[in-house]
Amino acid sequence: MTKNIFGKTAKVDAPYAIFKAPQMNFEWRVLKTYQRPDKEMENQYARWFVAARSDMTYGSWEYGDTYVRDIVEYGTLVEAVPQWYEQYGD
């Protein structure tokens, strides 16, 4: 069994991955995952701990858990650490 390498909380200025939804002016920075990618695929309620900001937050970061499916559906991966690409692909 492999370990979840993104299980330790990262800093907002050095996240594991950054997703953006330009049409909504939304940005998610993935700071922690709770499961390995293979387990997330089996879990419709899989979540990531993120810092998010948009026009609604007036440029401030709001921290909390967000469903993986929402980030992947509405956002586009724009930047990530090399290990992220190894685990999740592009």
Backbone hydrogen bonds, N-H to C=O, Kabsch-Sander energy under -0.5 kcal/mol:
donor,donor_aa,acceptor,acceptor_aa,energy
5,I,3,K,-1.0
7,G,4,N,-1.2
10,A,31,L,-2.5
14,A,11,K,-1.6
16,Y,30,V,-2.5
17,A,30,V,-0.8
18,I,79,E,-3.0
19,F,28,W,-2.7
20,K,76,T,-2.3
21,A,26,F,-2.7
24,M,21,A,-1.6
25,N,21,A,-0.7
25,N,22,P,-0.7
26,F,21,A,-1.8
27,E,53,R,-2.1
28,W,19,F,-2.9
29,R,51,A,-2.5
30,V,17,A,-2.7
30,V,28,W,-0.6
31,L,29,R,-0.6
31,L,49,F,-2.7
32,K,49,F,-1.5
33,T,6,F,-2.4
34,Y,47,R,-1.0
39,K,36,R,-0.6
40,E,36,R,-2.2
41,M,37,P,-1.7
42,E,38,D,-0.5
42,E,39,K,-0.7
43,N,39,K,-0.6
43,N,40,E,-1.0
44,Q,42,E,-0.6
46,A,43,N,-1.7
48,W,66,T,-2.4
49,F,32,K,-2.4
50,V,48,W,-0.6
50,V,64,G,-2.9
51,A,29,R,-2.0
52,A,62,E,-2.9
53,R,27,E,-2.0
57,T,54,S,-1.0
58,Y,55,D,-1.1
59,G,54,S,-1.5
60,S,57,T,-2.0
62,E,52,A,-2.7
64,G,50,V,-2.1
66,T,48,W,-2.4
68,V,46,A,-2.3
70,D,67,Y,-0.6
71,I,67,Y,-1.6
72,V,68,V,-2.6
73,E,69,R,-2.0
74,Y,70,D,-2.3
75,G,71,I,-2.5
76,T,20,K,-2.2
78,V,18,I,-2.9
79,E,18,I,-1.3
81,V,16,Y,-2.3
84,W,81,V,-1.2
85,Y,81,V,-1.2
86,E,82,P,-1.7
87,Q,83,Q,-2.1
88,Y,84,W,-3.5
89,G,84,W,-0.6
89,G,85,Y,-1.5
